[in-house]
Amino acid sequence: MKRVKLIAPKKAIIEDIAIPDLKPNEILMRIAYCGICGSDLHASIGKHPFVPLPATPGHEFSGWVEKVGKNVTKFKNGDRVTAEPNLVCGECYNCKTGRYNICNSLRVMGCQGDGAMAEYFKLPANKAIRIPDELSLKHAVLIEPIAVGTHAIHKAGDLFGKNVVIIGSGMIGLGVLAGVKKAGANKIWISDFTPSRLNLALDIGADRILNATDNIISIIKKEASFTGIDIVFECVGNSSALRTSMELIRKGGKVIVMGVYEDEVRIKAADLQDREIQLIGTLMYTRQDFQDAIHLLLNGDLPSDKIIGKIFKLDYANEAFDYARNHKETIKTIIEINCE
């Protein structure tokens, strides 16, 4: 079977390997589509702090069950599925208390483990999630990145009537936007450098879009007036975005840190104490976050066809990565592997 492998910065190849054998509690998927994530792009240039090269990418994927292990009873050949890509121990404190998304031994498909940017992919059956019939396999590749946003929203707490700022209107930021809107936020500001992404954010429900080149701190503080900004979702992952988030937030507010940081950053730590700011990290998701993401897609809260941009065949994966790195106006570039 064919599989994508990132072997060096900006170099992806197609390798030919054997279809993997199954253990009793595993399933084999025939992959239909696989998305290129922002984490994949960081890894593809050798800049992801937790994904060393070489790596086999792919953790946003959809397809069919091709084969099941002898102990698997909940799935059968032909079932349409996606998967939670977090591989966990099930034994550490976090796993035992329901926070398995931050397992002490966490590994992620396509990051520290094999990825699904391949013709076939095996995974533990308990990680598979059925895709509703109403949702196409192409659109289903968006479930995983949207789940990143739904998890962050759960971490933020009650959003009803709150003023919210989202820094970055890429895939993660737009997923957060849809969820925040659904949760009943009072007013939502979103910033980005790319006008087409901001226009899409407006379609999804942002109350105010701002180009990041403007003095967004001054503008937002003036517009938020007396109540201020209750919650900022930082979806970019650089020092400027984090410092901007901390300057925007009112005393006692929350900054939800979602971006992947390539390097260490400096912040004004005194603000955490003096202004009682809550700086909250968020990594991945649990099963409920996936179900919430599916509901957002089924309800039409995100315009899937506008989010998915160019589609490449598997043999052109290297070109797909180049395209995704160089075309910021495209929200989601995906690889088509087996057509529906």
Backbone hydrogen bonds in HBPLUS format (Angstrom, degrees):
<---DONOR---> <-ACCEPTOR-->    atom                        ^
c    i                          cat <-CA-CA->   ^        H-A-AA   ^      H-
h    n   atom  resd res      DA  || num        DHA   H-A  angle D-A-AA Bond
n    s   type  num  typ     dist DA aas  dist angle  dist       angle   num
A0017-ILE N   A0001-MET O   2.84 MM  16  5.37 154.6  1.91 158.2 160.1     1
A0119-GLU N   A0002-LYS O   3.00 MM 117  5.75 155.6  2.06 164.4 166.2     2
A0003-ARG N   A0015-GLU O   2.92 MM  12  5.37 144.0  2.05 151.5 160.2     3
A0015-GLU N   A0003-ARG O   2.82 MM  12  5.37 164.6  1.84 166.3 162.3     4
A0004-VAL N   A0117-MET O   2.97 MM 113  5.77 167.0  1.99 169.5 172.8     5
A0005-LYS N   A0013-ILE O   2.93 MM   8  5.42 156.0  1.99 155.2 158.6     6
A0013-ILE N   A0005-LYS O   2.89 MM   8  5.42 163.9  1.92 154.1 157.5     7
A0006-LEU N   A0055-ALA O   2.74 MM  49  5.19 166.2  1.75 171.6 170.6     8
A0055-ALA N   A0006-LEU O   2.95 MM  49  5.19 148.5  2.05 138.5 148.7     9
A0007-ILE N   A0011-LYS O   3.10 MM   4  6.07 148.0  2.20 159.2 169.0    10
A0011-LYS N   A0008-ALA O   2.96 MM   3  5.24 140.9  2.12 148.4 138.2    11
A0010-LYS N   A0044-SER O   2.61 MM  34  5.57 168.0  1.63 164.4 166.9    12
A0026-GLU N   A0023-LYS O   3.16 MM   3  5.44 159.8  2.20 126.6 123.9    13
A0071-ASN N   A0024-PRO O   2.93 MM  47  5.05 151.9  2.01 127.4 133.3    14
A0125-ALA N   A0025-ASN O   2.95 MM 100  5.94 176.1  1.95 148.1 148.8    15
A0069-GLY N   A0026-GLU O   2.77 MM  43  5.24 144.1  1.90 174.6 171.2    16
A0027-ILE N   A0123-LEU O   2.94 MM  96  5.71 159.2  1.98 165.0 170.5    17
A0123-LEU N   A0027-ILE O   3.07 MM  96  5.71 152.1  2.15 155.6 164.1    18
A0028-LEU N   A0067-LYS O   2.82 MM  39  5.05 168.8  1.83 151.3 152.0    19
A0066-GLU N   A0028-LEU O   2.67 MM  38  5.41 166.5  1.69 157.8 160.9    20
A0067-LYS N   A0028-LEU O   3.28 MM  39  5.05 151.4  2.37 135.2 136.1    21
A0029-MET N   A0121-PHE O   2.71 MM  92  5.15 173.8  1.72 151.7 153.9    22
A0121-PHE N   A0029-MET O   2.96 MM  92  5.15 150.3  2.05 140.4 146.8    23
A0030-ARG N   A0064-TRP O   2.81 MM  34  5.30 159.7  1.85 154.5 161.6    24
A0064-TRP N   A0030-ARG O   3.03 MM  34  5.30 158.1  2.07 146.0 148.8    25
A0031-ILE N   A0119-GLU O   3.08 MM  88  5.53 150.0  2.17 130.3 138.5    26
A0032-ALA N   A0062-SER O   2.77 MM  30  5.68 165.8  1.79 140.8 145.0    27
A0337-ILE N   A0032-ALA O   2.81 MM 305  5.18 169.7  1.82 150.3 150.9    28
A0338-ASN N   A0032-ALA O   3.28 MM 306  4.41 155.1  2.34 109.9 117.3    29
A0033-TYR N   A0062-SER O   3.39 MM  29  5.56 154.3  2.47 129.9 136.4    30
A0062-SER N   A0033-TYR O   3.08 MM  29  5.56 148.9  2.18 154.7 155.6    31
A0034-CYS N   A0335-ILE O   2.94 MM 301  5.16 150.0  2.03 143.4 151.9    32
A0335-ILE N   A0034-CYS O   2.74 MM 301  5.16 169.7  1.75 152.3 155.9    33
A0035-GLY N   A0060-GLU O   2.78 MM  25  5.17 155.3  1.84 146.8 155.2    34
A0036-ILE N   A0333-THR O   3.00 MM 297  5.82 157.2  2.05 173.0 168.6    35
A0040-ASP N   A0037-CYS O   3.01 MM   3  4.98 118.6  2.40  93.1 108.5    36
A0041-LEU N   A0037-CYS O   3.07 MM   4  6.51 148.5  2.17 145.8 154.2    37
A0042-HIS N   A0038-GLY O   3.00 MM   4  6.35 155.7  2.06 148.4 154.5    38
A0043-ALA N   A0039-SER O   2.93 MM   4  6.18 164.1  1.96 149.2 153.7    39
A0044-SER N   A0040-ASP O   2.79 MM   4  5.96 146.0  1.90 143.2 153.4    40
A0045-ILE N   A0042-HIS O   3.30 MM   3  5.69 153.4  2.38 106.1 113.4    41
A0047-LYS N   A0042-HIS O   2.86 MM   5  5.05 160.8  1.89 154.1 148.2    42
A0046-GLY N   A0043-ALA O   2.90 MM   3  4.90 162.2  1.93 109.3 113.4    43
A0051-VAL N   A0048-HIS O   3.47 MM   3  5.36 166.0  2.49 102.8 106.7    44
A0117-MET N   A0057-PRO O   3.15 MM  60  5.94 149.9  2.24 148.4 141.6    45
A0116-ALA N   A0058-GLY O   2.88 MM  58  4.48 167.0  1.89 116.0 119.5    46
A0063-GLY N   A0081-VAL O   3.06 MM  18  5.70 139.9  2.23 156.5 167.8    47
A0081-VAL N   A0063-GLY O   2.92 MM  18  5.70 158.9  1.97 145.2 152.2    48
A0065-VAL N   A0079-ASP O   2.78 MM  14  5.25 146.9  1.89 146.0 157.1    49
A0078-GLY N   A0065-VAL O   2.75 MM  13  5.12 171.5  1.75 147.8 147.9    50
A0072-VAL N   A0069-GLY O   3.11 MM   3  5.49 164.8  2.13 116.6 121.4    51
A0079-ASP N   A0076-LYS O   3.17 MM   3  5.94 167.7  2.18 144.0 144.9    52
A0131-ILE N   A0080-ARG O   2.97 MM  51  5.57 160.1  2.01 137.7 136.0    53
A0082-THR N   A0129-ILE O   2.86 MM  47  5.26 155.8  1.92 151.7 159.4    54
A0129-ILE N   A0082-THR O   2.85 MM  47  5.26 159.5  1.89 137.0 136.8    55
A0084-GLU N   A0127-LYS O   2.96 MM  43  5.30 153.9  2.03 153.0 155.3    56
A0109-MET N   A0085-PRO O   2.89 MM  24  5.03 168.0  1.90 146.4 149.2    57
A0087-LEU N   A0107-ARG O   2.68 MM  20  5.03 169.8  1.69 161.6 161.1    58
A0107-ARG N   A0087-LEU O   3.01 MM  20  5.03 157.6  2.07 149.2 154.5    59
A0096-LYS N   A0092-CYS O   2.96 MM   4  6.18 162.1  1.99 156.7 162.0    60
A0097-THR N   A0093-TYR O   3.04 MM   4  6.20 130.2  2.29 143.8 156.5    61
A0097-THR N   A0094-ASN O   3.29 MM   3  5.20 137.2  2.49  93.5 104.9    62
A0099-ARG N   A0094-ASN O   2.76 MM   5  4.83 140.3  1.92 161.5 154.2    63
A0098-GLY N   A0095-CYS O   3.37 MM   3  5.46 164.3  2.39 110.7 109.8    64
A0102-ILE N   A0099-ARG O   3.03 MM   3  5.97 170.2  2.04 125.9 129.1    65
A0103-CYS N   A0100-TYR O   3.06 MM   3  4.76 139.1  2.24 116.7 108.7    66
A0106-LEU N   A0103-CYS O   3.16 MM   3  4.85 156.0  2.22 113.0 109.0    67
A0111-CYS N   A0108-VAL O   2.90 MM   3  5.24 157.5  1.95 136.0 135.5    68
A0112-GLN N   A0108-VAL O   3.05 MM   4  5.43 133.8  2.27 135.3 148.9    69
A0113-GLY N   A0108-VAL O   3.13 MM   5  5.84 142.8  2.27 149.3 139.6    70
A0110-GLY N   A0113-GLY O   2.96 MM   3  5.41 131.9  2.20 107.7 119.5    71
A0110-GLY N   A0114-ASP O   2.98 MM   4  5.02 134.6  2.19  94.4 100.9    72
A0127-LYS N   A0124-PRO O   2.98 MM   3  5.59 163.6  2.01 119.7 124.3    73
A0128-ALA N   A0125-ALA O   3.18 MM   3  5.43 158.3  2.23 108.2 114.6    74
A0135-LEU N   A0132-PRO O   3.03 MM   3  5.57 163.9  2.05 118.0 123.3    75
A0140-ALA N   A0136-SER O   2.95 MM   4  6.10 138.5  2.12 140.9 153.6    76
A0141-VAL N   A0138-LYS O   3.40 MM   3  5.97 162.8  2.44 109.9 114.3    77
A0142-LEU N   A0139-HIS O   3.03 MM   3  5.84 165.0  2.06 121.2 126.1    78
A0143-ILE N   A0140-ALA O   3.11 MM   3  5.45 165.5  2.13 112.4 117.0    79
A0146-ILE N   A0142-LEU O   3.09 MM   4  6.15 158.9  2.14 154.2 160.6    80
A0147-ALA N   A0143-ILE O   2.91 MM   4  6.08 146.9  2.02 148.6 158.4    81
A0147-ALA N   A0144-GLU O   3.08 MM   3  5.06 119.2  2.47  95.6 110.9    82
A0148-VAL N   A0144-GLU O   3.28 MM   4  6.70 135.8  2.48 144.5 155.4    83
A0148-VAL N   A0145-PRO O   3.21 MM   3  5.20 133.0  2.45  93.8 105.8    84
A0149-GLY N   A0146-ILE O   2.92 MM   3  5.19 121.3  2.27 102.0 116.4    85
A0150-THR N   A0146-ILE O   2.96 MM   4  6.40 154.1  2.03 149.3 157.4    86
A0151-HIS N   A0147-ALA O   2.96 MM   4  6.03 154.5  2.03 143.9 149.8    87
A0152-ALA N   A0148-VAL O   3.21 MM   4  6.44 156.0  2.27 138.7 145.0    88
A0153-ILE N   A0149-GLY O   2.95 MM   4  6.22 150.5  2.04 148.8 157.1    89
A0154-HIS N   A0150-THR O   3.07 MM   4  6.34 151.4  2.16 141.3 148.1    90
A0155-LYS N   A0151-HIS O   3.01 MM   4  6.37 150.8  2.10 146.7 155.1    91
A0156-ALA N   A0152-ALA O   2.98 MM   4  6.24 136.0  2.18 139.5 151.5    92
A0156-ALA N   A0153-ILE O   3.12 MM   3  5.00 125.7  2.43  91.2 105.5    93
A0157-GLY N   A0154-HIS O   3.30 MM   3  5.48 143.8  2.44 100.0 109.3    94
A0162-LYS N   A0159-LEU O   3.04 MM   3  5.29 165.0  2.06 133.6 131.0    95
A0161-GLY N   A0184-GLY O   2.82 MM  23  6.13 167.5  1.84 144.0 140.5    96
A0186-ASN N   A0162-LYS O   2.71 MM  24  5.01 143.6  1.84 125.7 136.7    97
A0230-ASP N   A0163-ASN O   3.00 MM  67  5.33 137.5  2.18 129.8 141.9    98
A0231-ILE N   A0163-ASN O   3.28 MM  68  6.67 158.8  2.33 159.1 163.7    99
A0164-VAL N   A0187-LYS O   2.92 MM  23  6.26 170.9  1.93 169.4 172.4   100
A0189-TRP N   A0164-VAL O   2.91 MM  25  6.34 161.4  1.95 158.4 163.6   101
A0165-VAL N   A0231-ILE O   2.99 MM  66  6.47 156.8  2.04 153.3 160.7   102
A0233-PHE N   A0165-VAL O   2.83 MM  68  6.30 160.2  1.87 159.8 165.4   103
A0166-ILE N   A0189-TRP O   2.86 MM  23  6.26 149.0  1.96 144.9 154.9   104
A0191-SER N   A0166-ILE O   3.06 MM  25  6.58 152.8  2.13 163.8 171.2   105
A0167-ILE N   A0233-PHE O   2.90 MM  66  6.16 169.7  1.91 163.1 166.2   106
A0235-CYS N   A0167-ILE O   2.99 MM  68  5.63 152.2  2.07 146.7 155.7   107
A0168-GLY N   A0191-SER O   2.84 MM  23  5.58 148.4  1.94 148.2 157.0   108
A0174-LEU N   A0170-GLY O   2.89 MM   4  6.03 161.1  1.93 158.4 163.4   109
A0175-GLY N   A0171-MET O   3.06 MM   4  6.21 151.0  2.15 142.3 150.2   110
A0176-VAL N   A0172-ILE O   2.96 MM   4  6.25 157.1  2.01 151.7 157.9   111
A0177-LEU N   A0173-GLY O   2.89 MM   4  6.12 156.7  1.95 144.2 151.1   112
A0178-ALA N   A0174-LEU O   3.04 MM   4  6.31 162.0  2.08 149.4 151.9   113
A0179-GLY N   A0175-GLY O   3.17 MM   4  6.39 161.0  2.21 146.4 151.4   114
A0180-VAL N   A0176-VAL O   2.78 MM   4  5.95 160.9  1.82 160.6 166.3   115
A0181-LYS N   A0177-LEU O   2.93 MM   4  6.06 161.3  1.96 151.9 156.8   116
A0182-LYS N   A0178-ALA O   3.10 MM   4  6.26 157.1  2.16 140.8 147.0   117
A0183-ALA N   A0179-GLY O   2.95 MM   4  6.16 138.2  2.12 139.1 150.8   118
A0185-ALA N   A0180-VAL O   3.38 MM   5  5.99 164.5  2.40 152.6 154.0   119
A0184-GLY N   A0181-LYS O   3.16 MM   3  5.47 163.3  2.19 108.8 113.5   120
A0207-ASP N   A0188-ILE O   2.97 MM  19  5.25 137.3  2.16 135.2 148.4   121
A0208-ARG N   A0188-ILE O   3.13 MM  20  6.45 142.8  2.27 159.5 157.9   122
A0190-ILE N   A0208-ARG O   3.00 MM  18  6.46 145.7  2.12 157.8 168.6   123
A0210-LEU N   A0190-ILE O   2.92 MM  20  6.21 150.8  2.01 155.9 160.3   124
A0192-ASP N   A0210-LEU O   3.19 MM  18  6.74 145.0  2.32 157.6 167.7   125
A0212-ALA N   A0192-ASP O   2.82 MM  20  5.03 157.8  1.87 120.8 125.9   126
A0197-ARG N   A0194-THR O   3.15 MM   3  5.52 124.2  2.47 108.1 121.1   127
A0198-LEU N   A0194-THR O   3.17 MM   4  6.50 155.5  2.24 151.9 159.3   128
A0199-ASN N   A0195-PRO O   2.89 MM   4  6.16 154.1  1.96 153.1 160.1   129
A0200-LEU N   A0196-SER O   3.12 MM   4  6.34 148.7  2.22 139.3 147.1   130
A0201-ALA N   A0197-ARG O   2.98 MM   4  6.28 148.9  2.08 142.8 151.7   131
A0202-LEU N   A0198-LEU O   2.99 MM   4  6.32 144.4  2.11 143.8 153.3   132
A0203-ASP N   A0199-ASN O   3.14 MM   4  6.49 150.1  2.23 140.5 147.7   133
A0204-ILE N   A0200-LEU O   3.02 MM   4  6.36 146.5  2.13 145.7 154.9   134
A0205-GLY N   A0201-ALA O   3.06 MM   4  6.36 136.1  2.26 141.0 151.9   135
A0206-ALA N   A0201-ALA O   3.02 MM   5  5.68 170.7  2.03 144.9 143.9   136
A0214-ASP N   A0211-ASN O   2.89 MM   3  5.72 165.2  1.92 125.9 130.8   137
A0216-ILE N   A0214-ASP O   2.86 MM   2  5.43 127.8  2.14 108.6  92.7   138
A0219-ILE N   A0215-ASN O   3.12 MM   4  6.38 166.9  2.14 154.8 158.9   139
A0220-ILE N   A0216-ILE O   2.88 MM   4  5.82 170.6  1.89 147.3 150.5   140
A0221-LYS N   A0217-ILE O   3.04 MM   4  6.03 163.9  2.07 146.2 151.4   141
A0222-LYS N   A0218-SER O   3.13 MM   4  6.17 152.6  2.21 141.1 148.2   142
A0223-GLU N   A0219-ILE O   3.01 MM   4  6.25 156.9  2.06 148.1 154.8   143
A0224-ALA N   A0220-ILE O   2.76 MM   4  5.88 151.4  1.84 155.4 162.8   144
A0225-SER N   A0221-LYS O   3.18 MM   4  6.06 131.1  2.43 131.4 141.7   145
A0228-GLY N   A0224-ALA O   3.45 MM   4  4.87 159.6  2.50 113.4 114.6   146
A0250-ARG N   A0229-ILE O   3.06 MM  21  5.41 172.5  2.07 149.7 147.7   147
A0254-LYS N   A0230-ASP O   3.01 MM  24  6.45 161.1  2.05 154.9 158.1   148
A0232-VAL N   A0254-LYS O   2.94 MM  22  6.44 155.3  2.00 155.8 164.0   149
A0256-ILE N   A0232-VAL O   2.75 MM  24  6.10 167.4  1.77 168.9 172.9   150
A0234-GLU N   A0256-ILE O   2.85 MM  22  6.01 163.9  1.88 158.9 164.4   151
A0258-MET N   A0234-GLU O   2.83 MM  24  5.64 157.0  1.88 157.0 161.7   152
A0259-GLY N   A0234-GLU O   3.13 MM  25  6.26 133.5  2.35 142.3 143.3   153
A0242-LEU N   A0238-ASN O   3.12 MM   4  6.42 158.7  2.16 154.6 161.0   154
A0243-ARG N   A0239-SER O   2.92 MM   4  6.10 165.3  1.94 153.6 157.6   155
A0244-THR N   A0240-SER O   2.91 MM   4  6.04 158.0  1.96 147.6 154.3   156
A0245-SER N   A0241-ALA O   2.97 MM   4  6.13 154.2  2.04 141.3 148.3   157
A0246-MET N   A0242-LEU O   3.04 MM   4  6.33 156.0  2.10 148.4 153.9   158
A0247-GLU N   A0243-ARG O   2.99 MM   4  6.24 144.0  2.12 145.0 154.8   159
A0248-LEU N   A0244-THR O   2.96 MM   4  6.12 145.9  2.08 147.6 156.9   160
A0249-ILE N   A0245-SER O   3.19 MM   4  6.30 151.7  2.27 149.0 154.4   161
A0253-GLY N   A0250-ARG O   3.02 MM   3  5.32 152.8  2.09 138.2 134.9   162
A0252-GLY N   A0275-ARG O   2.85 MM  23  6.21 145.8  1.96 166.8 173.3   163
A0278-GLN N   A0253-GLY O   2.94 MM  25  6.26 168.6  1.96 160.4 163.9   164
A0255-VAL N   A0278-GLN O   2.79 MM  23  6.14 165.5  1.81 168.2 170.6   165
A0280-ILE N   A0255-VAL O   2.82 MM  25  6.05 172.0  1.83 167.2 170.1   166
A0257-VAL N   A0280-ILE O   2.71 MM  23  5.92 163.3  1.74 155.0 161.0   167
A0282-THR N   A0257-VAL O   3.22 MM  25  6.21 136.8  2.41 171.6 159.5   168
A0271-ASP N   A0268-LYS O   3.03 MM   3  5.91 155.1  2.09 124.0 129.5   169
A0272-LEU N   A0269-ALA O   2.98 MM   3  5.48 139.5  2.15 111.4 121.7   170
A0274-ASP N   A0270-ALA O   2.81 MM   4  5.95 170.1  1.82 167.9 165.4   171
A0275-ARG N   A0271-ASP O   2.95 MM   4  5.21 153.6  2.02 127.1 135.0   172
A0276-GLU N   A0273-GLN O   3.40 MM   3  5.11 153.6  2.48  94.2 101.7   173
A0289-ASP N   A0286-THR O   3.04 MM   3  5.41 124.6  2.36 106.1 119.6   174
A0290-PHE N   A0286-THR O   3.35 MM   4  6.82 147.5  2.47 147.7 156.5   175
A0290-PHE N   A0287-ARG O   3.08 MM   3  5.20 122.3  2.42  98.1 112.4   176
A0291-GLN N   A0287-ARG O   3.08 MM   4  6.49 155.5  2.14 150.9 157.5   177
A0292-ASP N   A0288-GLN O   2.92 MM   4  6.21 156.0  1.98 151.1 157.6   178
A0293-ALA N   A0289-ASP O   2.99 MM   4  6.18 148.9  2.09 139.9 148.4   179
A0294-ILE N   A0290-PHE O   2.96 MM   4  6.26 155.9  2.02 150.4 156.5   180
A0295-HIS N   A0291-GLN O   3.07 MM   4  6.35 154.1  2.14 145.2 151.8   181
A0296-LEU N   A0292-ASP O   3.07 MM   4  6.39 153.1  2.14 146.0 152.6   182
A0297-LEU N   A0293-ALA O   3.14 MM   4  6.47 156.4  2.20 149.6 155.2   183
A0298-LEU N   A0294-ILE O   2.88 MM   4  6.14 164.9  1.90 154.8 159.3   184
A0299-ASN N   A0295-HIS O   2.87 MM   4  5.93 151.2  1.96 148.2 155.4   185
A0301-ASP N   A0296-LEU O   3.01 MM   5  5.29 150.5  2.10 165.8 165.0   186
A0300-GLY N   A0297-LEU O   3.14 MM   3  5.26 157.2  2.20 103.7 110.7   187
A0304-SER N   A0302-LEU O   3.02 MM   2  5.74 117.3  2.43 113.6  97.0   188
A0306-LYS N   A0303-PRO O   2.97 MM   3  5.53 137.3  2.16 115.2 126.8   189
A0307-ILE N   A0303-PRO O   3.11 MM   4  6.38 142.2  2.26 149.0 160.0   190
A0307-ILE N   A0304-SER O   3.10 MM   3  5.06 125.1  2.41  94.2 108.9   191
A0308-ILE N   A0304-SER O   2.94 MM   4  6.15 165.8  1.96 162.0 163.8   192
A0332-LYS N   A0307-ILE O   3.05 MM  25  5.93 135.4  2.26 167.2 157.8   193
A0309-GLY N   A0332-LYS O   2.78 MM  23  5.62 170.7  1.79 150.4 153.8   194
A0334-ILE N   A0310-LYS O   3.30 MM  24  6.81 157.7  2.36 154.2 160.3   195
A0312-PHE N   A0334-ILE O   3.01 MM  22  6.45 162.6  2.04 158.6 162.8   196
A0336-GLU N   A0312-PHE O   2.71 MM  24  5.93 162.7  1.74 157.0 163.3   197
A0316-TYR N   A0313-LYS O   2.96 MM   3  5.53 154.6  2.03 116.2 124.4   198
A0317-ALA N   A0314-LEU O   3.15 MM   3  5.39 136.2  2.35 127.5 122.0   199
A0320-ALA N   A0316-TYR O   2.92 MM   4  6.24 146.6  2.04 146.3 157.1   200
A0321-PHE N   A0317-ALA O   2.92 MM   4  6.25 155.5  1.98 155.6 160.0   201
A0322-ASP N   A0318-ASN O   3.06 MM   4  6.35 160.1  2.10 145.7 151.3   202
A0323-TYR N   A0319-GLU O   2.86 MM   4  6.06 158.3  1.91 146.8 153.0   203
A0324-ALA N   A0320-ALA O   2.92 MM   4  6.14 165.5  1.94 151.0 154.6   204
A0325-ARG N   A0321-PHE O   2.98 MM   4  6.15 154.1  2.05 148.7 155.3   205
A0326-ASN N   A0322-ASP O   3.12 MM   4  6.23 144.0  2.26 143.6 152.6   206
A0326-ASN N   A0323-TYR O   3.13 MM   3  5.24 125.3  2.44  97.7 111.6   207
A0327-HIS N   A0323-TYR O   2.95 MM   4  5.85 123.2  2.28 155.0 165.6   208
A0330-THR N   A0327-HIS O   3.12 MM   3  5.80 160.0  2.16 116.5 122.2   209
